[in-house]
Amino acid sequence: MADKKPPEDALSDLRRRVDAARGEGGTTSSRPTSPAGLAMRFGGEFGAAIIVGALLGYGADYFLHSSPWGLVIGFGLGFVAGIVNVVRVAQSFNKANPPDPNAPSIPDDDD
């Protein structure tokens, strides 16, 4: 029984092993590795929001007998939620991957 570690040591050992398994920084990242991966994530976020909104609206129509208003409102709210999700993903991607300050600027069409 003297070989058993106290609970605090076991917990800190578990945290250390989890951090080592996650890699550097101790956090996992679902960052896409290519522009196509980022585009697929945009499409998935947008499509899922529209589908969920439409299904919730259809369900509201089914139970409230208010066809087609629940579907129309659910589709509209799903569209708005999809736009919000895409903007949120784009902002988090831009925060994680800031532009190179030494990159040459692209001239405008007027220049």
C-alpha positions in Angstrom: 0.0 0.0 0.0 3.0 2.3 0.4 3.5 2.2 -3.4 0.2 4.1 -4.1 0.5 7.7 -5.1 -1.6 10.3 -3.4 -4.6 11.5 -5.6 -2.9 14.9 -6.2 0.2 13.2 -7.7 -1.9 10.9 -9.8 -3.8 13.9 -11.2 -0.8 15.9 -12.0 0.8 12.9 -13.6 -2.3 12.4 -15.7 -2.3 16.1 -16.7 1.4 15.9 -17.7 0.7 12.8 -19.9 -2.3 14.4 -21.6 -0.3 17.6 -22.3 2.5 15.4 -23.8 0.1 13.5 -25.9 -1.5 16.7 -27.3 1.9 18.0 -28.4 3.4 21.4 -28.1 1.5 24.0 -26.1 -0.8 21.5 -24.6 -3.7 22.4 -26.9 -5.2 20.8 -30.0 -6.0 22.7 -33.1 -8.4 21.8 -35.9 -6.6 24.2 -38.2 -7.1 23.2 -41.8 -3.8 22.4 -43.6 -4.9 23.8 -47.0 -7.1 26.4 -48.6 -9.4 23.6 -49.8 -9.8 22.4 -46.2 -10.7 25.9 -45.0 -13.3 26.2 -47.8 -14.8 22.8 -46.8 -15.0 24.0 -43.3 -16.8 27.2 -44.4 -19.2 25.2 -46.5 -19.9 22.7 -43.7 -20.6 25.4 -41.1 -22.9 27.2 -43.5 -24.7 24.1 -44.7 -25.2 22.6 -41.3 -26.7 25.9 -39.9 -29.2 26.1 -42.8 -30.2 22.4 -42.5 -30.7 22.7 -38.7 -32.7 25.9 -39.0 -34.9 24.4 -41.7 -35.5 21.2 -39.7 -36.4 23.2 -36.6 -38.8 25.3 -38.6 -40.3 22.2 -40.2 -40.7 20.7 -36.7 -42.4 23.9 -35.5 -44.8 23.7 -38.5 -45.6 20.1 -37.8 -46.5 20.7 -34.2 -48.1 24.2 -34.5 -49.8 23.6 -37.9 -48.5 26.9 -39.2 -47.2 25.7 -42.5 -45.0 27.2 -44.2 -44.1 30.0 -41.8 -42.1 28.0 -39.4 -40.0 26.6 -42.3 -39.5 30.0 -43.8 -38.5 31.6 -40.5 -36.3 28.6 -39.6 -34.6 28.7 -43.0 -33.9 32.5 -42.6 -32.6 32.0 -39.1 -30.4 29.2 -40.3 -29.0 31.4 -43.1 -28.2 34.1 -40.6 -26.6 31.6 -38.2 -24.6 30.2 -41.1 -23.2 33.6 -42.0 -22.3 34.2 -38.3 -20.5 30.8 -38.2 -18.5 31.5 -41.3 -17.5 35.0 -40.1 -16.5 33.4 -36.7 -14.4 30.7 -38.4 -12.7 33.3 -40.7 -11.9 35.5 -37.7 -10.4 32.7 -35.7 -8.4 31.6 -38.8 -7.1 35.1 -39.3 -6.2 35.4 -35.6 -4.3 32.1 -35.7 -2.5 33.0 -39.0 -1.7 36.7 -39.1 -0.4 38.1 -42.4 3.3 38.5 -42.9 4.2 42.2 -42.2 7.2 41.9 -44.6 5.0 40.7 -47.5 4.9 43.1 -50.5 1.7 45.0 -50.9 -0.5 44.4 -53.9 -1.2 47.7 -55.8 -4.8 48.7 -56.3 -6.3 48.8 -59.8 -6.2 52.6 -59.7 -2.4 52.7 -59.2 
